[in-house]
Amino acid sequence: MSPRVVLVGAMGAGKSTVARILASGWGVEVRDTDADIERAEGRSVSDIFVESGEAYFRTCEAKAVADALATHAGVLSLGGGAVLDPATRKLLAGHRVVFLRVGLAAAVKRVGLGTSRPLLLGNVRSQLKALIDQRNPIYEAVAQVGVDTDGRSAVDVAREVREIVEGLES
């Protein structure tokens, strides 16, 4: 079993929204690894970071991604930092992975400045820029294709992803 598509990208790229639209259109289940972790832990990602630390969260995340890649046949959305783990990157090889690209201005607008995202404490704009700069090359490396999301609706982005995935399947 393998996901129909795996979406990767920075926070604010629209992964969760695009995943729901794709899953609905294809009539398959959607799965989000951050939601899987929250369910398993019984607490929010923010609480996990604060109470147990980022290293603990990343361990939970690696397990959640490995499980989802092995057992989920629908649309899979990964947390923004999931690709930081070398074992996760290795597991993504051979899957249909789409990188949803987002620029800094669009990401800040979507994430918001009063955010509860643990990696954005302090100056949201500079923290988000650093994350995007650090992770974009990794997203590019694990993805078969990238799709720009800036200035586009989630429906439009999902339409493009769907066309790409269906093209890869044929």
Kinemage of the C-alpha trace (Angstrom):
@kinemage 1
@onewidth
@group {chain A} dominant
@subgroup {mainchain}
@vectorlist {calphas} color= white
{ca met a 1} P 0.000 0.000 0.000
{ca ser a 2} L 1.237 3.457 -0.846
{ca pro a 3} L -0.258 6.950 -0.678
{ca arg a 4} L -1.651 8.263 -3.945
{ca val a 5} L 0.347 11.431 -3.313
{ca val a 6} L 2.448 12.852 -0.489
{ca leu a 7} L 2.439 16.630 -0.026
{ca val a 8} L 5.464 18.385 1.458
{ca gly a 9} L 6.278 22.044 1.993
{ca ala a 10} L 6.656 24.801 4.537
{ca met a 11} L 3.979 25.815 6.982
{ca gly a 12} L 1.558 28.098 5.196
{ca ala a 13} L 1.983 26.314 1.851
{ca gly a 14} L -1.560 24.935 2.036
{ca lys a 15} L -0.705 21.250 2.398
{ca ser a 16} L -3.637 20.375 4.661
{ca thr a 17} L -6.184 22.306 2.608
{ca val a 18} L -4.951 21.005 -0.745
{ca ala a 19} L -4.840 17.462 0.689
{ca arg a 20} L -8.512 17.661 1.717
{ca ile a 21} L -9.542 18.937 -1.714
{ca leu a 22} L -7.584 16.207 -3.505
{ca ala a 23} L -8.913 13.447 -1.251
{ca ser a 24} L -12.474 14.635 -1.741
{ca gly a 25} L -12.070 14.759 -5.514
{ca trp a 26} L -10.535 11.296 -5.689
{ca gly a 27} L -12.869 9.785 -3.098
{ca val a 28} L -10.009 8.659 -0.865
{ca glu a 29} L -9.025 9.291 2.743
{ca val a 30} L -6.788 12.173 3.741
{ca arg a 31} L -4.158 11.799 6.416
{ca asp a 32} L -2.030 14.467 8.094
{ca thr a 33} L 0.930 13.280 10.141
{ca asp a 34} L 0.673 16.208 12.578
{ca ala a 35} L -2.934 15.170 13.316
{ca asp a 36} L -1.792 11.551 13.726
{ca ile a 37} L 0.772 12.661 16.312
{ca glu a 38} L -1.769 14.801 18.166
{ca arg a 39} L -4.185 11.858 18.332
{ca ala a 40} L -1.503 9.438 19.522
{ca glu a 41} L -0.159 11.849 22.128
{ca gly a 42} L -3.490 13.299 23.239
{ca arg a 43} L -2.092 16.832 23.020
{ca ser a 44} L -1.342 19.501 20.432
{ca val a 45} L 1.908 19.791 18.502
{ca ser a 46} L 2.576 23.049 20.383
{ca asp a 47} L 2.101 21.304 23.726
{ca ile a 48} L 4.403 18.458 22.681
{ca phe a 49} L 7.130 20.977 21.770
{ca val a 50} L 6.725 22.882 25.049
{ca glu a 51} L 6.317 19.893 27.359
{ca ser a 52} L 8.580 17.293 25.731
{ca gly a 53} L 10.832 19.214 23.348
{ca glu a 54} L 11.466 19.243 19.625
{ca ala a 55} L 13.620 16.085 19.664
{ca tyr a 56} L 10.768 14.077 21.180
{ca phe a 57} L 8.336 15.517 18.617
{ca arg a 58} L 10.678 14.643 15.728
{ca thr a 59} L 10.892 11.041 16.981
{ca cys a 60} L 7.090 10.836 17.069
{ca glu a 61} L 6.956 12.440 13.625
{ca ala a 62} L 9.385 9.962 12.045
{ca lys a 63} L 7.287 7.061 13.365
{ca ala a 64} L 4.042 8.670 12.182
{ca val a 65} L 5.413 9.261 8.670
{ca ala a 66} L 6.797 5.719 8.392
{ca asp a 67} L 3.458 4.271 9.490
{ca ala a 68} L 1.457 6.471 7.116
{ca leu a 69} L 3.699 5.686 4.139
{ca ala a 70} L 3.275 1.959 4.815
{ca thr a 71} L -0.454 1.860 5.549
{ca his a 72} L -2.235 4.797 3.874
{ca ala a 73} L -3.518 4.658 0.302
{ca gly a 74} L -5.057 8.128 0.095
{ca val a 75} L -3.593 11.634 0.211
{ca leu a 76} L -0.872 12.206 2.795
{ca ser a 77} L 0.207 15.604 4.104
{ca leu a 78} L 3.462 15.777 6.059
{ca gly a 79} L 4.378 18.309 8.702
{ca gly a 80} L 6.802 20.945 7.459
{ca gly a 81} L 9.798 19.527 9.312
{ca ala a 82} L 9.222 15.849 8.567
{ca val a 83} L 11.756 15.884 5.715
{ca leu a 84} L 14.568 16.879 8.088
{ca asp a 85} L 14.939 13.242 9.147
{ca pro a 86} L 17.284 11.316 6.806
{ca ala a 87} L 15.350 8.072 7.383
{ca thr a 88} L 12.122 9.825 6.364
{ca arg a 89} L 13.766 11.172 3.212
{ca lys a 90} L 14.889 7.648 2.361
{ca leu a 91} L 11.343 6.305 2.923
{ca leu a 92} L 9.909 8.967 0.599
{ca ala a 93} L 11.984 7.674 -2.322
{ca gly a 94} L 9.707 5.861 -4.739
{ca his a 95} L 6.556 7.664 -3.594
{ca arg a 96} L 4.754 10.371 -5.576
{ca val a 97} L 5.859 13.452 -3.639
{ca val a 98} L 4.724 16.961 -4.555
{ca phe a 99} L 6.378 20.034 -3.047
{ca leu a 100} L 3.930 22.897 -2.504
{ca arg a 101} L 6.136 25.999 -2.817
{ca val a 102} L 5.239 29.114 -0.878
{ca gly a 103} L 7.028 32.446 -0.726
{ca leu a 104} L 7.726 34.255 2.508
{ca ala a 105} L 5.033 36.939 2.112
{ca ala a 106} L 2.307 34.403 1.324
{ca ala a 107} L 3.424 32.082 4.127
{ca val a 108} L 3.380 34.898 6.694
{ca lys a 109} L -0.073 35.971 5.528
{ca arg a 110} L -1.416 32.403 5.779
{ca val a 111} L 0.276 31.480 9.064
{ca gly a 112} L -0.440 34.798 10.731
{ca leu a 113} L 1.662 36.791 13.140
{ca gly a 114} L -0.201 35.705 16.273
{ca thr a 115} L 0.659 32.098 15.673
{ca ser a 116} L 0.647 29.114 17.986
{ca arg a 117} L 3.301 27.350 15.910
{ca pro a 118} L 6.189 26.471 18.221
{ca leu a 119} L 9.013 27.046 15.740
{ca leu a 120} L 7.821 30.586 15.076
{ca leu a 121} L 8.153 31.998 18.568
{ca gly a 122} L 9.634 35.474 18.508
{ca asn a 123} L 9.893 37.229 15.156
{ca val a 124} L 7.520 35.207 12.991
{ca arg a 125} L 8.696 36.663 9.700
{ca ser a 126} L 12.416 36.033 10.312
{ca gln a 127} L 11.798 32.579 11.800
{ca leu a 128} L 9.644 31.577 8.839
{ca lys a 129} L 12.223 32.918 6.379
{ca ala a 130} L 14.949 30.864 8.059
{ca leu a 131} L 12.797 27.710 7.944
{ca ile a 132} L 11.912 28.222 4.274
{ca asp a 133} L 15.546 28.921 3.343
{ca gln a 134} L 16.755 25.847 5.239
{ca arg a 135} L 14.073 23.412 4.102
{ca asn a 136} L 13.264 24.351 0.487
{ca pro a 137} L 16.311 22.527 -0.918
{ca ile a 138} L 15.267 19.413 1.023
{ca tyr a 139} L 11.679 19.632 -0.260
{ca glu a 140} L 13.049 19.985 -3.802
{ca ala a 141} L 15.253 16.933 -3.292
{ca val a 142} L 12.493 14.604 -2.051
{ca ala a 143} L 9.767 15.748 -4.467
{ca gln a 144} L 9.215 14.609 -8.016
{ca val a 145} L 7.657 17.952 -8.838
{ca gly a 146} L 6.999 21.349 -7.281
{ca val a 147} L 3.858 23.449 -7.530
{ca asp a 148} L 3.807 27.181 -6.764
{ca thr a 149} L 1.013 28.265 -4.411
{ca asp a 150} L 1.535 32.030 -4.106
{ca gly a 151} L -1.441 34.079 -5.294
{ca arg a 152} L -3.461 30.959 -6.106
{ca ser a 153} L -6.520 29.396 -4.549
{ca ala a 154} L -6.242 25.998 -2.897
{ca val a 155} L -8.686 24.663 -5.492
{ca asp a 156} L -6.428 25.831 -8.325
{ca val a 157} L -3.346 24.329 -6.677
{ca ala a 158} L -5.202 21.049 -6.053
{ca arg a 159} L -6.280 20.960 -9.704
{ca glu a 160} L -2.654 21.258 -10.833
{ca val a 161} L -1.468 18.616 -8.345
{ca arg a 162} L -4.231 16.276 -9.470
{ca glu a 163} L -3.224 16.663 -13.142
{ca ile a 164} L 0.411 16.011 -12.249
{ca val a 165} L -0.333 12.921 -10.173
{ca glu a 166} L -2.707 11.480 -12.748
{ca gly a 167} L -0.022 12.074 -15.390
{ca leu a 168} L 2.555 10.251 -13.272
{ca glu a 169} L 0.152 7.342 -12.787
{ca ser a 170} L -0.434 6.816 -16.507
